[in-house]
């Protein structure tokens, strides 16, 4: 829970009665987007009759599909139709056409503020990062203490500092029956049935290799889980992580299903929902699994579980307490000791405990 007190002043407070249409600028990473869902729910609680639109990049937007607190999803495509200045002008025009009364900026970048400013959104709320304070009508001061709290509370803080009420910290990610049917089709193609005990692993992580436990150790862990619990291993990962997935599967003694780069984000979520356990680095899929209440073991190296750790009662964090961790660097400049000191047996002890709990239920 947050230890930071958010005390709104009169200038920061939002006049709820004047707000009919809201645009929320999403973060740009899958995990961060999942962690904003409690704040999105709080927006709905504070503005129950407003029309809420999420503005998100295409690879993040699926997180908000089927979200009961979101009415529309608008795509920001900086590599496509919103490329260069003409594309940016096209986005500003679309925002102006939306006639939004309030913009809530979860993304901290300057451009998030300038777009809504140029679109004439009368109320613009966000942290005063990236030299954008003059573009915000409701500017929340960024303090060092805000960088030490969990990201769930960090995003909720934007609302609380404006006099808006939170609505708990539970994550929201809804899988539809149609998506579950699609997951069953994918598993059937891999000769996996409902009787199989599925364990998902996510050996990749965006941002850099410092966040990744070693593929060979993932492989050894997967073999141990298969031998001890009869599990069927499914390897998950997004575009660009295919090589890592192949290294894990090819290093294993037992067969596995490697779906790295082969499924959409929504398909991946539906497949993770079927897993009895999920083992992962600090990644977007870690937060997807937590949002779906899948028991998980998260392996942390360069990043800080206090701020980005998984949410959920059945989530366990494994890390090595070395002086240089968390360094928050994308690549390790020395010996990657924060990951090297995490043994297969240590992670296996956590997976064994959760798999035994699952068998006893």
C-alpha positions as CSV (number, residue, x, y, z in Angstrom):
1,X,0.0,0.0,0.0
2,X,1.0,3.6,-0.6
3,X,2.7,5.5,2.3
4,X,2.4,8.8,0.4
5,X,-0.3,11.2,1.5
6,X,-2.1,12.9,-1.4
7,X,-3.6,16.2,-0.2
8,X,-5.4,18.1,-2.9
9,X,-5.6,21.8,-2.9
10,X,-8.5,23.8,-4.3
11,X,-6.7,24.6,-7.5
12,X,-6.0,20.9,-8.2
13,X,-9.5,19.7,-7.6
14,X,-11.7,18.6,-10.6
15,X,-15.3,19.8,-10.8
16,X,-16.9,16.4,-11.4
17,X,-20.3,17.9,-12.5
18,X,-18.8,19.6,-15.6
19,X,-17.2,16.4,-17.0
20,X,-19.1,14.4,-19.6
21,X,-16.4,13.0,-21.8
22,X,-13.0,11.8,-20.6
23,X,-9.8,10.9,-22.5
24,X,-7.2,8.8,-20.7
25,X,-3.7,8.6,-22.2
26,X,-2.5,5.1,-21.5
27,X,1.1,4.2,-20.6
28,X,3.1,2.6,-23.4
29,X,4.0,-0.7,-21.9
30,X,1.7,-3.7,-21.3
31,X,2.6,-4.2,-17.6
32,X,2.3,-0.5,-16.8
33,X,-1.1,-0.5,-18.6
34,X,-2.3,-3.3,-16.4
35,X,-1.2,-1.5,-13.3
36,X,-3.3,1.6,-14.3
37,X,-6.6,-0.5,-14.3
38,X,-7.4,0.3,-10.7
39,X,-7.1,4.0,-11.5
40,X,-9.3,3.5,-14.6
41,X,-11.9,1.9,-12.4
42,X,-11.6,4.8,-10.0
43,X,-12.2,7.2,-12.9
44,X,-15.5,5.4,-13.6
45,X,-16.5,5.5,-9.9
46,X,-15.9,9.3,-9.7
47,X,-17.6,9.9,-13.1
48,X,-20.3,7.2,-13.4
49,X,-22.1,8.9,-16.2
50,X,-19.2,10.1,-18.3
51,X,-18.0,8.6,-21.5
52,X,-14.5,7.2,-21.0
53,X,-12.1,6.8,-23.9
54,X,-8.6,5.2,-23.7
55,X,-5.9,6.6,-26.0
56,X,-3.3,3.9,-26.4
57,X,-0.7,2.5,-28.7
58,X,-1.8,-0.6,-30.7
59,X,0.3,-3.1,-28.7
60,X,-1.1,-1.8,-25.4
61,X,-4.7,-1.2,-26.4
62,X,-5.9,-4.8,-26.0
63,X,-5.4,-4.6,-22.3
64,X,-8.5,-2.4,-22.2
65,X,-10.7,-4.5,-24.4
66,X,-13.7,-5.8,-22.5
67,X,-12.9,-3.5,-19.6
68,X,-16.3,-2.6,-18.1
69,X,-15.0,0.8,-17.1
70,X,-13.9,1.9,-20.6
71,X,-16.4,2.9,-23.3
72,X,-14.0,3.3,-26.3
73,X,-10.4,2.6,-27.2
74,X,-8.7,5.1,-29.5
75,X,-5.4,4.1,-31.2
76,X,-2.3,6.3,-31.2
77,X,-0.2,5.0,-34.1
78,X,3.1,7.0,-34.2
79,X,4.6,4.5,-36.6
80,X,1.5,4.6,-38.9
81,X,-1.2,7.2,-39.5
82,X,0.1,9.4,-36.7
83,X,3.7,9.5,-38.0
84,X,5.5,12.8,-38.3
85,X,3.9,16.2,-38.0
86,X,1.0,15.6,-40.4
87,X,0.1,12.5,-38.4
88,X,0.3,14.3,-35.1
89,X,-2.0,17.0,-36.5
90,X,-4.4,14.2,-37.5
91,X,-4.4,12.9,-33.9
92,X,-5.0,16.4,-32.5
93,X,-7.9,16.8,-34.9
94,X,-9.4,13.5,-33.7
95,X,-9.1,14.6,-30.1
96,X,-10.7,17.9,-30.8
97,X,-13.6,16.2,-32.5
98,X,-14.1,14.1,-29.4
99,X,-15.0,17.2,-27.4
100,X,-13.4,15.8,-24.3
101,X,-13.9,17.7,-21.0
102,X,-11.1,16.1,-19.1
103,X,-7.8,14.5,-20.1
104,X,-6.1,12.2,-17.5
105,X,-2.5,11.6,-18.5
106,X,-1.0,8.3,-17.1
107,X,1.8,8.7,-19.6
108,X,4.4,11.1,-18.3
109,X,5.7,12.4,-21.6
110,X,5.6,15.9,-22.9
111,X,3.7,14.9,-26.0
112,X,0.8,13.5,-24.0
113,X,0.2,17.0,-22.6
114,X,0.8,18.9,-25.8
115,X,-1.7,16.8,-27.8
116,X,-4.5,17.5,-25.4
117,X,-3.5,21.1,-25.0
118,X,-3.6,21.7,-28.8
119,X,-6.9,19.8,-28.9
120,X,-8.4,22.3,-26.5
121,X,-9.3,19.8,-23.8
122,X,-10.3,22.3,-21.0
123,X,-9.1,20.1,-18.0
124,X,-5.7,18.4,-18.3
125,X,-4.5,16.3,-15.3
126,X,-1.2,14.7,-14.8
127,X,2.2,14.7,-13.0
128,X,4.4,17.8,-13.8
129,X,7.1,15.7,-15.4
130,X,9.0,16.3,-18.6
131,X,8.7,20.1,-18.4
132,X,5.0,20.0,-19.1
133,X,3.6,21.8,-16.1
134,X,2.5,24.8,-18.1
135,X,0.5,22.6,-20.4
136,X,-1.6,21.1,-17.5
137,X,-4.5,22.8,-15.8
138,X,-4.3,20.4,-12.9
139,X,-0.6,19.7,-12.4
140,X,0.5,17.2,-9.7
141,X,4.0,17.8,-8.3
142,X,6.3,14.9,-8.8
143,X,8.3,14.1,-5.6
144,X,11.1,11.6,-4.9
145,X,8.7,9.7,-2.6
146,X,6.3,9.0,-5.5
147,X,9.1,7.1,-7.2
148,X,9.3,4.7,-4.2
149,X,5.7,3.5,-4.1
150,X,4.1,0.8,-6.1
151,X,3.0,1.8,-9.6
152,X,-0.7,1.0,-8.7
153,X,-0.5,3.7,-6.0
154,X,1.5,6.0,-8.2
155,X,-1.3,6.1,-10.9
156,X,-4.0,6.3,-8.2
157,X,-2.1,9.3,-6.8
158,X,-2.9,11.4,-9.9
159,X,-6.6,11.1,-9.0
160,X,-6.3,11.4,-5.3
161,X,-4.2,14.6,-5.5
162,X,-7.1,16.0,-7.5
163,X,-9.7,15.2,-4.9
164,X,-11.0,12.1,-6.6
165,X,-11.6,8.9,-4.7
166,X,-9.9,5.6,-5.3
167,X,-11.8,2.3,-5.7
168,X,-9.3,-0.3,-4.4
169,X,-6.2,-1.8,-5.9
170,X,-7.5,-4.9,-7.7
171,X,-6.4,-5.2,-11.3
172,X,-8.9,-5.6,-14.1
173,X,-8.4,-7.8,-17.1
174,X,-11.4,-9.6,-18.6
175,X,-11.2,-12.6,-20.9
176,X,-14.3,-13.4,-23.0
177,X,-15.8,-16.8,-23.7
178,X,-14.9,-16.4,-27.4
179,X,-11.2,-15.8,-26.4
180,X,-11.4,-18.9,-24.2
181,X,-12.6,-20.9,-27.1
182,X,-9.7,-19.6,-29.2
183,X,-7.3,-20.6,-26.5
184,X,-8.8,-24.1,-26.5
185,X,-8.3,-24.3,-30.3
186,X,-4.6,-23.3,-29.9
187,X,-4.1,-25.9,-27.2
188,X,-5.8,-28.6,-29.2
189,X,-3.5,-27.9,-32.1
190,X,-0.6,-28.6,-29.7
191,X,-2.4,-31.9,-28.5
192,X,-3.0,-30.4,-25.1
193,X,-6.3,-31.3,-23.3
194,X,-8.1,-30.0,-20.2
195,X,-6.6,-32.9,-18.2
196,X,-3.1,-31.5,-18.7
197,X,-1.6,-29.5,-15.9
198,X,-0.3,-26.3,-17.6
199,X,2.5,-24.2,-16.4
200,X,3.4,-21.0,-18.3
201,X,6.8,-19.5,-18.3
202,X,7.8,-16.1,-19.7
203,X,11.6,-16.0,-20.0
204,X,11.8,-12.7,-21.9
205,X,11.3,-9.1,-20.7
206,X,11.4,-5.8,-22.6
207,X,13.7,-2.9,-21.7
208,X,16.9,-5.0,-21.5
209,X,18.6,-8.3,-20.6
210,X,19.3,-7.2,-17.0
211,X,15.7,-8.2,-16.2
212,X,16.1,-11.7,-17.6
213,X,16.9,-14.9,-15.7
214,X,19.0,-17.2,-17.8
215,X,17.2,-19.4,-20.5
216,X,19.2,-22.5,-19.5
217,X,18.0,-22.1,-15.9
218,X,14.4,-21.7,-17.1
219,X,14.9,-24.9,-19.0
220,X,16.2,-26.8,-16.0
221,X,13.4,-25.5,-13.9
222,X,10.8,-26.6,-16.4
223,X,12.3,-30.1,-16.5
224,X,12.1,-30.3,-12.7
225,X,8.5,-29.2,-12.7
226,X,7.6,-31.7,-15.4
227,X,9.4,-34.6,-13.5
228,X,8.0,-33.7,-10.1
229,X,4.4,-32.7,-11.0
230,X,3.7,-33.9,-14.5
231,X,3.3,-30.4,-15.8
232,X,3.0,-29.4,-19.5
233,X,5.2,-26.4,-20.1
234,X,4.1,-23.5,-22.3
235,X,6.6,-20.8,-23.2
236,X,5.2,-17.4,-23.7
237,X,6.6,-14.2,-25.2
238,X,5.9,-11.3,-27.5
239,X,7.5,-10.3,-30.8
240,X,11.2,-10.2,-30.6
241,X,11.4,-12.8,-27.9
242,X,11.3,-15.8,-30.2
243,X,15.0,-16.5,-29.8
244,X,14.8,-16.6,-26.0
245,X,11.8,-19.0,-26.2
246,X,13.8,-21.3,-28.6
247,X,16.8,-21.3,-26.2
248,X,14.5,-22.5,-23.4
249,X,12.7,-25.1,-25.4
250,X,15.9,-26.5,-27.1
251,X,17.7,-26.7,-23.7
252,X,15.0,-28.8,-22.1
253,X,15.1,-32.6,-21.8
254,X,11.4,-32.9,-22.0
255,X,9.0,-31.6,-24.7
256,X,7.4,-28.1,-24.3
257,X,5.2,-25.9,-26.4
258,X,6.9,-22.7,-27.5
259,X,4.3,-20.0,-28.4
260,X,6.8,-17.0,-28.3
261,X,5.7,-14.5,-30.9
262,X,2.9,-16.8,-32.2
263,X,-0.1,-15.4,-30.3
264,X,-1.8,-12.1,-29.9
265,X,-1.9,-10.4,-26.5
266,X,-5.6,-11.3,-26.1
267,X,-4.8,-15.0,-27.0
268,X,-1.9,-15.0,-24.6
269,X,-4.1,-13.7,-21.8
270,X,-6.7,-16.4,-22.5
271,X,-3.9,-19.1,-22.5
272,X,-2.3,-17.8,-19.3
273,X,-5.8,-18.0,-17.6
274,X,-5.7,-21.7,-18.2
275,X,-2.3,-22.2,-16.4
276,X,-2.0,-23.6,-12.9
277,X,1.2,-21.6,-12.4
278,X,3.1,-18.9,-14.2
279,X,6.9,-18.3,-13.8
280,X,8.2,-15.1,-15.2
281,X,10.7,-12.3,-15.1
282,X,9.6,-8.7,-14.3
283,X,7.5,-8.4,-17.4
284,X,4.2,-7.3,-18.8
285,X,2.9,-10.9,-18.8
286,X,3.7,-11.1,-15.1
287,X,1.1,-8.4,-14.5
288,X,-1.3,-10.1,-16.9
289,X,-1.1,-13.3,-14.9
290,X,-1.6,-11.4,-11.7
291,X,-4.6,-9.6,-13.1
292,X,-6.1,-13.0,-14.0
293,X,-5.4,-14.3,-10.4
294,X,-3.0,-17.0,-11.7
295,X,-0.5,-18.1,-9.0
296,X,2.9,-16.9,-10.1
297,X,6.6,-16.8,-9.2
298,X,8.3,-13.6,-10.3
299,X,12.1,-13.5,-10.7
300,X,13.6,-10.0,-10.1
301,X,17.1,-8.7,-10.8
302,X,17.7,-5.2,-11.9
303,X,14.2,-3.8,-11.1
304,X,12.5,-3.1,-7.8
305,X,9.6,-5.4,-6.6
306,X,8.5,-2.7,-4.2
307,X,7.5,-0.5,-7.2
308,X,6.7,-3.0,-9.9
309,X,6.2,-6.3,-8.1
310,X,3.2,-8.5,-8.9
311,X,-0.1,-7.9,-7.2
312,X,-1.9,-10.8,-5.7
313,X,-2.1,-13.0,-2.7
314,X,-0.6,-16.0,-4.6
315,X,2.3,-14.2,-6.1
316,X,5.9,-14.9,-4.9
317,X,9.0,-12.9,-5.6
318,X,12.4,-14.4,-5.9
319,X,15.4,-12.1,-5.9
320,X,19.1,-12.0,-4.8
321,X,20.0,-9.3,-2.3
322,X,23.2,-7.9,-3.8
323,X,24.5,-4.3,-3.2
324,X,23.9,-3.2,-6.8
325,X,20.3,-4.3,-7.1
326,X,17.9,-2.7,-8.0
327,X,20.0,-0.7,-10.4
328,X,17.2,-0.1,-13.0
329,X,19.7,-0.5,-15.8
330,X,18.6,-2.2,-19.0
331,X,22.0,-4.1,-19.4
332,X,24.2,-5.2,-16.6
333,X,27.6,-3.4,-16.7
334,X,29.4,-6.1,-14.6
335,X,28.6,-9.7,-13.8
336,X,24.8,-9.9,-13.7
337,X,25.1,-11.1,-10.1
338,X,21.5,-10.3,-9.2
339,X,20.4,-13.1,-11.6
340,X,23.4,-15.3,-11.3
341,X,22.9,-15.7,-7.6
342,X,19.3,-17.1,-8.1
343,X,19.6,-20.8,-8.4
344,X,17.2,-23.2,-10.1
345,X,16.6,-25.0,-6.8
346,X,15.6,-21.8,-5.1
347,X,13.0,-21.0,-7.7
348,X,11.9,-24.6,-7.8
349,X,11.2,-24.4,-4.0
350,X,8.6,-21.7,-4.7
351,X,7.1,-23.4,-7.7
352,X,6.8,-26.7,-5.8
353,X,5.0,-25.0,-3.0
354,X,2.4,-23.4,-5.3
355,X,1.9,-26.5,-7.3
356,X,1.3,-28.5,-4.1
357,X,-1.2,-25.9,-3.0
358,X,-3.0,-26.3,-6.4
359,X,-3.1,-30.1,-6.0
360,X,-4.6,-29.9,-2.6
361,X,-7.4,-27.6,-3.6
